[in-house]
């Protein structure tokens, strides 16, 4: 029973954490435009939170971006035009999937380079560890151990 309650508590906490931050006064009256705004909002990164989309962020700048997206949609912009407008103001970083171009190579390649660097480091450490060979104890060392352990006679 305790496990069930704990699982339920965790599930509820995750659901509550994923709630959109869109306020009722931000929503558009047209359900089709609002659906487009919500879709676009999930593609745009909050420039303050950075790991959240603007639809989920409570930051003031995220609210401003949500309002901007809705303003552009009401003005008649296509989804592509809205994204281009936001990128022109905030740069490619605002996109969760930035385009592949020289200025964004680091955004795309950094995770792979970090992973490869870690793998090379681990492999080098394992190789170094494996390369250490220990020599067997000499007869004198074995005798000293016997004395320290309080054993009489020789060890094999």
Backbone bond lengths (Angstrom), bond angles and torsions (degrees), N, CA, C in turn:
res aa  C-N    CA-C-N  psi(-1)  N-CA   C-N-CA  omega(-1)  CA-C   N-CA-C  phi
1 X - - - 1.445 - - 1.534 110.61 -
2 X 1.354 115.57 -39.98 1.459 119.37 179.65 1.520 110.70 -63.85
3 X 1.343 116.27 -39.16 1.468 119.46 178.39 1.523 111.15 -62.60
4 X 1.308 116.47 -41.81 1.458 121.10 179.87 1.526 110.26 -61.60
5 X 1.328 116.76 -45.87 1.463 120.42 179.45 1.524 111.42 -64.59
6 X 1.329 116.28 -39.94 1.462 119.61 178.73 1.520 110.38 -64.73
7 X 1.328 117.00 -43.88 1.468 120.81 178.72 1.515 111.05 -62.93
8 X 1.301 116.70 -41.77 1.461 121.17 179.14 1.526 110.71 -64.35
9 X 1.330 116.83 -40.63 1.465 120.89 178.55 1.523 111.23 -62.81
10 X 1.330 116.19 -43.90 1.464 120.35 179.03 1.528 110.05 -63.88
11 X 1.320 117.35 -44.47 1.469 120.98 179.58 1.523 111.02 -60.45
12 X 1.320 117.05 -43.92 1.466 120.17 179.34 1.525 111.66 -65.41
13 X 1.325 116.62 -38.71 1.468 119.81 178.23 1.522 110.69 -64.13
14 X 1.330 117.08 -40.15 1.464 120.24 179.02 1.519 111.18 -67.26
15 X 1.307 116.61 -40.18 1.468 120.00 179.18 1.525 109.65 -65.36
16 X 1.324 116.69 -43.06 1.465 120.24 -179.74 1.518 111.05 -64.98
17 X 1.326 117.22 -36.45 1.458 121.00 179.89 1.508 112.85 -69.40
18 X 1.325 117.44 -24.99 1.453 121.48 -177.02 1.524 112.99 -92.16
19 X 1.319 117.13 4.92 1.457 120.38 -178.06 1.520 110.24 -65.42
20 X 1.341 116.52 137.30 1.459 118.85 178.93 1.525 111.05 -66.51
21 X 1.317 115.13 150.30 1.458 120.81 -178.48 1.520 111.74 -93.80
22 X 1.313 117.51 3.75 1.461 121.41 -178.08 1.531 109.07 -64.08
23 X 1.311 115.19 125.21 1.458 121.67 179.83 1.535 109.31 -86.84
24 X 1.321 117.28 151.88 1.471 119.75 -179.91 1.530 113.71 -56.56
25 X 1.345 117.68 -34.36 1.463 119.89 -179.01 1.526 112.53 -72.00
26 X 1.347 117.62 -11.18 1.465 121.26 178.13 1.531 111.75 -87.72
27 X 1.311 116.83 -24.56 1.462 120.90 -172.11 1.520 112.31 -68.49
28 X 1.327 114.27 144.01 1.454 121.13 178.25 1.519 110.48 -85.76
29 X 1.320 116.33 149.83 1.463 121.09 -179.91 1.531 111.11 -69.88
30 X 1.329 116.81 -33.37 1.459 121.51 -179.61 1.536 109.20 -78.92
31 X 1.337 118.15 114.66 1.470 120.70 -177.41 1.533 113.30 -60.84
32 X 1.323 117.53 -33.21 1.469 120.45 179.98 1.532 110.33 -68.20
33 X 1.338 116.62 -44.61 1.468 119.94 177.95 1.528 110.86 -66.03
34 X 1.331 116.59 -38.63 1.469 120.04 179.11 1.528 110.46 -64.27
35 X 1.331 116.83 -39.80 1.473 120.51 177.92 1.529 110.25 -63.37
36 X 1.338 116.92 -41.71 1.468 120.02 177.05 1.523 110.92 -63.84
37 X 1.338 116.17 -41.20 1.470 120.43 179.35 1.528 110.30 -62.12
38 X 1.332 116.88 -42.35 1.471 120.34 -179.86 1.524 110.32 -65.76
39 X 1.338 117.56 -40.21 1.473 120.70 177.57 1.530 110.78 -62.82
40 X 1.320 116.72 -45.14 1.465 120.48 179.54 1.529 110.75 -65.56
41 X 1.322 116.84 -36.83 1.464 120.93 -178.92 1.525 112.18 -64.06
42 X 1.325 117.52 -27.54 1.462 119.29 178.96 1.530 111.56 -78.36
43 X 1.326 117.33 -15.45 1.464 121.38 179.02 1.521 112.58 -91.30
44 X 1.326 116.95 -11.52 1.463 121.28 -176.61 1.525 111.16 -104.91
45 X 1.323 115.26 131.90 1.472 122.93 -178.36 1.529 109.10 -85.77
46 X 1.315 115.55 138.82 1.460 120.38 172.43 1.525 107.37 -69.69
47 X 1.313 117.64 125.71 1.461 120.51 -176.90 1.529 112.33 -74.31
48 X 1.319 117.46 -11.70 1.456 121.51 176.16 1.527 109.94 -93.32
49 X 1.330 116.80 -51.87 1.474 121.43 -176.23 1.526 111.64 -78.28
50 X 1.299 118.24 -34.99 1.459 127.80 175.75 1.522 114.48 68.81
51 X 1.309 120.24 -30.34 1.457 119.11 178.53 1.520 111.40 -105.57
52 X 1.316 116.90 8.73 1.458 121.65 179.23 1.523 109.50 -122.50
53 X 1.318 115.10 149.14 1.459 117.69 172.73 1.528 108.48 -81.30
54 X 1.318 116.46 164.90 1.469 119.41 -175.43 1.523 111.72 -68.98
55 X 1.322 117.12 -20.01 1.457 121.06 178.65 1.525 111.08 -70.29
56 X 1.333 117.64 -28.47 1.472 122.40 -176.38 1.525 113.19 -101.13
57 X 1.310 117.83 -14.43 1.463 121.33 -173.30 1.523 112.07 -86.12
58 X 1.318 115.00 140.57 1.470 121.24 175.77 1.529 112.55 -94.38
59 X 1.334 117.72 2.18 1.462 121.20 -178.78 1.528 110.31 -65.26
60 X 1.310 115.24 148.46 1.464 120.48 -179.73 1.516 113.01 -59.69
61 X 1.333 116.75 -40.45 1.463 119.91 -179.65 1.538 110.29 -67.34
62 X 1.328 117.52 -31.12 1.467 120.14 176.79 1.526 109.68 -66.23
63 X 1.324 115.99 -40.83 1.473 119.56 176.82 1.526 109.76 -61.87
64 X 1.335 116.42 -43.84 1.466 120.16 178.95 1.531 110.62 -59.94
65 X 1.322 116.61 -41.16 1.465 120.16 179.12 1.526 111.49 -67.57
66 X 1.332 117.05 -39.51 1.473 119.30 177.47 1.523 110.23 -61.25
67 X 1.341 116.19 -42.88 1.466 120.16 178.68 1.528 111.11 -65.63
68 X 1.320 116.45 -38.87 1.464 121.18 178.32 1.532 110.98 -62.61
69 X 1.326 116.61 -44.62 1.468 120.90 178.60 1.522 109.87 -59.33
70 X 1.321 116.67 -45.89 1.467 120.21 -179.44 1.537 111.19 -66.17
71 X 1.322 116.65 -38.77 1.469 121.44 177.99 1.527 110.47 -60.52
72 X 1.331 116.57 -44.45 1.470 121.07 -179.28 1.531 110.52 -67.03
73 X 1.326 117.03 -38.17 1.474 119.73 178.77 1.525 110.88 -65.98
74 X 1.320 117.42 -42.20 1.464 121.48 178.08 1.522 109.95 -63.73
75 X 1.336 117.16 -33.25 1.468 121.37 178.79 1.527 111.82 -71.96
76 X 1.332 116.62 -9.46 1.465 119.37 176.57 1.518 115.05 103.03
77 X 1.324 118.65 6.10 1.471 120.98 179.39 1.527 110.78 -67.57
78 X 1.316 115.50 147.74 1.465 120.58 172.44 1.526 107.99 -77.38
79 X 1.321 116.51 168.62 1.471 119.88 178.34 1.523 110.55 -58.35
80 X 1.314 115.86 -42.54 1.470 120.71 -179.91 1.525 110.75 -62.57
81 X 1.314 117.03 -42.74 1.467 120.94 179.76 1.532 111.11 -64.69
82 X 1.329 117.13 -38.02 1.464 120.69 178.27 1.522 109.38 -62.61
83 X 1.335 116.67 -48.16 1.464 120.45 -179.82 1.526 111.01 -62.17
84 X 1.335 117.20 -41.98 1.464 120.63 178.24 1.524 111.04 -61.85
85 X 1.323 116.94 -39.81 1.458 121.70 179.53 1.535 110.83 -63.17
86 X 1.336 115.83 -46.18 1.463 120.32 -179.49 1.532 110.17 -66.00
87 X 1.328 117.44 -41.51 1.467 121.17 179.14 1.533 110.38 -64.37
88 X 1.324 117.24 -37.28 1.468 120.42 178.64 1.531 110.64 -61.77
89 X 1.329 116.93 -32.10 1.461 120.90 -179.06 1.524 113.39 -86.72
90 X 1.350 117.16 -35.40 1.469 120.51 -171.87 1.527 114.31 -117.49
91 X 1.308 118.09 -9.36 1.461 121.06 -179.49 1.526 112.53 89.12
92 X 1.331 115.37 171.52 1.460 121.78 -177.13 1.519 112.92 -64.87
93 X 1.334 117.13 -22.26 1.459 120.43 -178.47 1.521 112.21 -60.04
94 X 1.325 117.28 -26.51 1.461 121.18 -177.57 1.534 111.88 -69.97
95 X 1.322 117.34 -15.63 1.465 121.48 178.76 1.526 110.35 -88.81
96 X 1.335 116.92 136.67 1.462 119.30 174.92 1.521 110.61 -70.74
97 X 1.319 117.15 -26.45 1.469 121.80 176.32 1.524 108.45 -122.61
98 X 1.336 117.11 79.65 1.464 119.04 -178.21 1.522 110.74 -66.18
99 X 1.333 117.24 154.32 1.470 120.06 -179.61 1.528 110.90 -68.68
100 X 1.328 115.66 157.27 1.466 122.19 178.66 1.520 107.30 -84.94
101 X 1.318 116.43 102.56 1.462 121.75 176.99 1.520 107.55 -152.53
102 X 1.322 118.25 164.04 1.468 120.57 -173.16 1.524 114.95 -49.65
103 X 1.309 118.25 -38.94 1.461 119.89 -176.68 1.529 112.42 -71.63
104 X 1.344 117.70 -19.95 1.467 120.35 -178.74 1.529 112.74 -108.22
105 X 1.332 117.86 6.17 1.468 119.40 179.39 1.529 110.69 -54.65
106 X 1.319 117.49 -41.11 1.468 120.50 -178.22 1.528 111.00 -62.56
107 X 1.338 117.24 -39.18 1.467 120.21 178.68 1.528 111.30 -61.98
108 X 1.329 116.03 -39.13 1.465 120.30 -178.04 1.521 112.51 -80.31
109 X 1.322 117.43 -37.21 1.461 120.47 -172.66 1.530 114.20 -91.78
110 X 1.322 118.27 -21.92 1.465 120.75 -176.09 1.536 113.22 -55.21
111 X 1.324 120.10 -46.65 1.473 118.07 -179.66 1.527 112.60 -59.68
112 X 1.323 117.71 -42.01 1.470 120.40 179.97 1.532 110.60 -67.04
113 X 1.330 116.92 -40.91 1.468 120.01 179.68 1.532 111.33 -66.11
114 X 1.306 117.10 -39.11 1.465 120.51 177.70 1.526 109.73 -65.16
115 X 1.326 116.96 -43.45 1.461 120.72 178.38 1.526 110.84 -61.85
116 X 1.326 116.40 -46.99 1.468 119.76 179.96 1.532 111.36 -63.27
117 X 1.321 117.07 -40.92 1.464 120.52 177.73 1.518 111.25 -61.10
118 X 1.312 117.06 -42.32 1.461 121.02 177.49 1.517 111.67 -64.91
119 X 1.339 116.76 -42.27 1.472 120.80 179.39 1.527 110.65 -63.71
120 X 1.328 116.74 -42.45 1.472 120.33 178.45 1.531 109.87 -64.17
121 X 1.315 117.75 -42.25 1.460 121.46 178.54 1.524 112.27 -62.23
122 X 1.319 116.79 -43.35 1.465 120.76 178.51 1.520 110.25 -65.59
123 X 1.335 116.48 -44.21 1.471 120.06 179.42 1.528 110.66 -61.35
124 X 1.324 117.24 -41.81 1.471 120.68 179.39 1.529 110.65 -64.56
125 X 1.325 117.04 -41.57 1.462 120.34 179.44 1.525 110.98 -64.79
126 X 1.327 116.70 -41.43 1.468 120.00 178.69 1.527 110.97 -66.58
127 X 1.316 116.49 -40.81 1.462 119.97 178.93 1.523 111.07 -63.75
128 X 1.320 116.06 -42.01 1.468 120.61 177.86 1.521 110.69 -63.12
129 X 1.315 115.17 -41.94 1.463 119.70 -179.27 1.526 110.96 -66.13
130 X 1.329 115.71 -41.93 1.453 120.67 179.56 1.529 111.09 -68.45
131 X 1.310 117.30 -29.47 1.459 122.15 -177.32 1.519 113.39 -73.74
132 X 1.307 117.16 -18.17 1.469 119.75 179.25 1.524 108.98 -75.06
133 X 1.293 115.35 121.35 1.459 119.76 178.57 1.519 108.24 -110.34
134 X 1.283 115.02 134.33 1.460 118.82 177.57 1.528 108.69 -99.90
135 X 1.283 113.65 140.08 1.467 119.10 179.00 1.518 108.40 -87.77
136 X 1.320 117.23 147.97 1.470 119.16 177.53 1.531 110.07 -65.61
137 X 1.321 116.09 153.93 1.462 121.18 -179.83 1.526 110.16 -67.63
138 X 1.308 114.47 144.29 1.467 119.77 177.33 1.527 108.85 -78.33
139 X 1.308 115.97 167.53 1.463 121.09 178.18 1.528 110.47 -60.36
140 X 1.328 116.18 -38.56 1.460 120.18 -179.34 1.528 110.29 -65.03
141 X 1.345 117.36 -42.10 1.462 121.16 179.42 1.522 110.70 -65.31
142 X 1.321 116.72 -40.70 1.459 120.19 177.90 1.529 110.66 -62.51
143 X 1.342 116.60 -39.59 1.460 120.70 178.87 1.520 110.76 -65.17
144 X 1.339 116.95 -39.53 1.463 120.91 178.46 1.525 110.87 -64.26
145 X 1.291 116.22 -38.26 1.471 120.58 178.50 1.525 109.60 -64.52
146 X 1.330 116.05 -43.26 1.457 119.85 179.02 1.522 111.04 -59.61
147 X 1.341 115.71 -42.35 1.466 119.57 179.33 1.527 110.07 -63.58
148 X 1.331 116.75 -45.21 1.458 120.83 -178.89 1.519 112.00 -65.11
149 X 1.313 116.26 -33.93 1.464 120.17 -179.01 1.522 111.82 -82.75
150 X 1.294 115.62 -8.10 1.449 119.78 179.00 1.516 113.53 81.40
151 X 1.313 118.00 17.76 1.458 121.55 177.99 1.515 109.15 -88.62
152 X 1.271 113.93 149.28 1.451 117.45 174.07 1.516 107.87 -106.77
153 X 1.268 117.29 147.31 1.467 121.37 -179.58 1.499 110.82 90.84
154 X 1.282 114.22 178.61 1.468 119.80 -176.00 1.517 110.69 -93.92
155 X 1.287 113.40 151.41 1.459 120.85 176.11 1.517 108.13 -97.75
156 X 1.316 117.70 155.64 1.477 120.05 -178.93 1.467 112.18 -100.89
